[in-house]
Amino acid sequence: MRKTLLLLLIGTSLAVYSQKTDLATVNTVKPKNGQKMAFEAAYKVHVAKFHKGDEKISVYEILSGENTGYYHLVNSGRSYSDFDKERPDAAAHSLDLDKTFFPLLEDTKNGTYRYMDSLSLRPDTTASAFVVTVNHLKLGLVAADYRRELARGAKIASTMTSGFMSTISTSFFEQIWDGSDQVTVSIRNLKGGFKELEPPTTPAPAGGPTFRELYEKAYGGTAWDDRIKLLDGAVVKTEQYIMKLRKDLSSQ
């Protein structure tokens, strides 16, 4: 039985967007025990045959957390009107999935996400390794207030020329059609691979003003206190894990 649950997607496949194509559908699947290599072989053939052009798929493998061993199958750059369309080869596509794909799976999950450019930080960074942070927001939270603070933070961080915030790249998404469970996804794009997560061996040199100093200069000290209060109280649950891009399983 298929479940509707939290799924993730990532920045490199969503780096270039117009206003009307900022959606992505994601299927997250887990092969049965002992079927990992069979699944990869079958899906590689399926992607080569059915996922070209507008139907391209990017595949990511989860490497940590409770969903270790799952794969994210991401179809990005979509618009709302795309949900009205049916593939011309829909019958053949579905039949191939039924014969070669679903029999190898233990679990499937699905979801739709919207990319938020104003909440992202240097999202054009190309990477194949990622840290994913998923936040479940408090029921009844005013999403506009939360977005405003995240947008302010991204704007300030984008101007920094020293310190940790001056080097990182993140892509931000909101899950849509998620009912009462408001979900946001922030993905750190590790251009240099997972080695970027190693702690520095030498202290960072003294640089310019801190993030807080820049924020208070732009919005005032009271606004900083309000920001901390809002962000601290907004999140009910946080999940985090690492994943990697599987170019060999993705559309070529």
C-alpha positions in Angstrom: 0.0 0.0 0.0 1.5 3.4 -1.0 1.8 6.0 1.7 1.8 9.8 1.4 4.7 11.0 3.5 7.6 13.4 3.5 9.9 13.4 0.5 12.8 15.4 -0.5 14.3 17.0 -3.5 17.4 18.9 -4.2 18.9 22.1 -5.7 21.0 21.1 -8.6 18.1 19.9 -10.6 16.1 23.0 -9.7 18.8 25.6 -10.2 17.1 27.5 -13.0 13.4 28.4 -12.7 10.8 30.6 -14.1 7.9 31.7 -12.0 5.7 29.0 -13.6 8.0 26.1 -13.3 9.0 26.0 -9.7 7.3 22.7 -8.7 8.8 19.2 -8.4 7.1 15.9 -7.8 9.1 13.4 -5.8 8.7 9.7 -5.3 10.7 8.1 -2.6 11.2 4.3 -2.8 12.9 1.6 -0.8 13.9 -1.7 -2.5 13.2 -4.9 -0.8 15.9 -6.6 1.2 18.4 -8.2 -1.2 16.9 -6.4 -4.2 19.0 -3.2 -4.2 21.2 -4.1 -7.2 18.2 -5.6 -9.1 16.2 -2.4 -8.5 19.1 -0.2 -9.7 19.6 -2.2 -12.9 15.8 -2.3 -13.7 15.3 1.4 -13.0 18.3 2.4 -15.1 16.7 0.7 -18.1 13.3 2.3 -17.3 14.8 5.8 -17.1 16.7 5.4 -20.4 13.5 4.4 -22.1 10.8 6.6 -20.6 12.4 9.6 -18.9 13.8 12.0 -21.5 12.9 15.6 -22.4 10.2 17.0 -20.1 10.0 13.8 -18.2 13.7 13.7 -17.0 14.3 12.2 -13.6 17.1 13.0 -11.1 17.8 10.2 -8.5 19.3 10.7 -5.0 20.2 8.0 -2.5 19.7 8.7 1.2 22.7 7.7 3.3 21.7 8.3 6.9 18.7 8.5 9.2 15.6 6.5 9.4 15.2 6.5 5.6 18.6 5.1 4.9 18.4 3.0 1.8 15.6 4.9 0.2 15.9 6.7 -3.2 14.4 10.1 -4.2 13.1 10.1 -7.8 12.7 13.8 -8.7 10.8 15.3 -11.6 11.5 19.0 -11.4 10.7 22.2 -13.3 7.0 21.6 -13.4 4.0 24.0 -13.4 0.5 23.5 -12.1 -0.7 23.0 -15.7 1.5 20.0 -16.0 -0.8 18.2 -13.6 -3.5 18.5 -16.2 -1.4 16.6 -18.8 -1.2 12.9 -19.4 1.9 11.3 -20.9 1.3 10.1 -24.5 3.0 6.9 -23.5 1.2 6.6 -20.2 0.0 3.1 -20.7 3.4 1.7 -21.7 5.1 3.7 -18.9 2.7 2.3 -16.3 3.0 -1.2 -17.6 6.7 -1.1 -17.4 6.6 0.1 -13.9 4.2 -2.7 -12.9 6.4 -5.3 -14.4 9.9 -4.2 -13.6 9.7 -1.6 -10.8 7.0 -2.1 -8.2 7.7 -5.8 -7.6 11.2 -4.9 -6.3 10.0 -2.3 -3.8 9.2 -2.6 -0.1 7.8 1.0 0.3 6.9 4.1 -1.8 6.1 7.6 -0.7 5.2 10.7 -2.8 4.9 14.5 -2.5 5.0 17.8 -4.3 7.3 20.7 -3.4 7.7 24.4 -4.4 11.1 26.0 -4.7 11.4 29.3 -2.9 14.1 31.4 -4.5 13.9 34.3 -2.0 14.5 31.9 0.9 17.5 30.2 -0.8 21.2 31.2 -0.5 23.5 30.8 -3.5 21.3 28.0 -4.9 23.1 27.8 -8.3 26.0 25.9 -6.7 26.5 22.6 -8.4 26.9 19.7 -6.0 26.4 15.9 -5.7 26.4 15.7 -1.9 23.9 17.3 0.4 22.7 17.8 3.9 18.9 17.9 4.1 17.0 19.5 7.0 13.3 19.0 7.3 11.2 21.2 9.6 7.6 20.5 10.6 6.0 23.8 11.6 3.6 24.5 14.4 -0.1 24.2 13.5 -1.6 27.6 13.1 1.7 29.4 12.5 1.4 32.4 10.2 3.5 31.2 7.3 4.0 34.7 5.9 5.8 35.7 9.2 8.0 32.7 9.0 8.9 33.3 5.3 9.6 37.0 6.0 12.2 36.1 8.6 13.8 33.4 6.4 13.9 35.9 3.5 15.5 38.5 5.7 18.1 36.0 6.8 18.9 34.9 3.3 19.2 38.5 2.1 21.7 39.4 4.9 23.7 36.2 4.5 24.1 36.8 0.7 25.9 40.1 1.5 28.5 38.5 3.8 32.1 38.2 2.6 33.6 36.4 5.6 32.6 33.7 8.1 30.6 30.5 7.7 27.5 32.2 6.2 29.6 33.6 3.4 30.5 30.2 2.0 27.4 28.0 2.2 24.8 27.3 -0.4 21.2 26.3 0.4 18.1 25.5 -1.6 14.7 26.0 0.2 11.4 24.3 -0.5 7.9 24.2 0.8 5.8 21.1 0.6 2.4 21.8 -0.9 -0.9 20.0 -0.4 0.5 18.8 2.9 -2.7 19.4 5.0 -2.2 20.4 8.6 1.5 19.3 8.6 3.3 22.3 7.2 6.7 21.1 6.0 9.7 23.1 4.8 13.0 21.6 3.4 16.4 23.3 3.5 19.1 21.6 1.5 22.8 22.5 1.9 24.6 21.9 -1.3 28.1 20.6 -0.6 30.1 21.7 -3.7 33.3 20.0 -2.3 31.5 16.8 -1.1 31.0 15.6 2.4 34.5 16.7 3.4 33.0 20.2 3.7 31.4 19.0 7.0 34.9 18.4 8.6 35.5 21.0 11.4 38.2 23.6 10.4 41.7 22.7 11.5 42.6 26.4 12.1 40.5 29.2 13.6 38.7 31.4 11.1 40.4 34.7 10.6 38.8 37.8 12.0 36.5 39.3 9.4 33.7 41.7 8.9 30.5 42.2 10.9 28.6 39.1 12.2 25.2 38.0 10.9 23.5 39.4 13.9 25.3 42.8 13.6 24.2 43.1 10.0 20.6 42.0 10.8 20.3 44.6 13.6 21.7 47.3 11.4 19.1 46.6 8.8 16.1 45.9 10.9 16.9 46.9 14.5 17.6 45.2 17.8 14.0 44.6 18.6 13.5 42.9 15.3 16.3 40.5 16.1 14.6 39.5 19.4 11.4 39.0 17.5 13.2 36.9 14.9 14.7 34.6 17.6 11.4 34.2 19.3 9.5 33.3 16.1 12.1 30.9 14.7 12.6 29.1 18.1 8.8 28.6 18.5 8.0 27.7 14.9 9.3 24.2 14.6 7.6 21.2 16.2 9.9 18.6 14.7 13.2 18.5 12.8 14.7 15.7 10.7 18.1 15.7 9.1 20.1 13.4 6.9 22.7 13.3 4.1 22.2 12.1 0.6 24.1 11.9 -2.7 23.1 12.4 -6.4 23.1 9.1 -8.4 24.0 10.3 -11.8 24.2 6.8 -13.1 20.5 6.2 -12.3 19.3 9.7 -13.5 18.3 10.8 -17.0 21.3 11.4 -19.1 
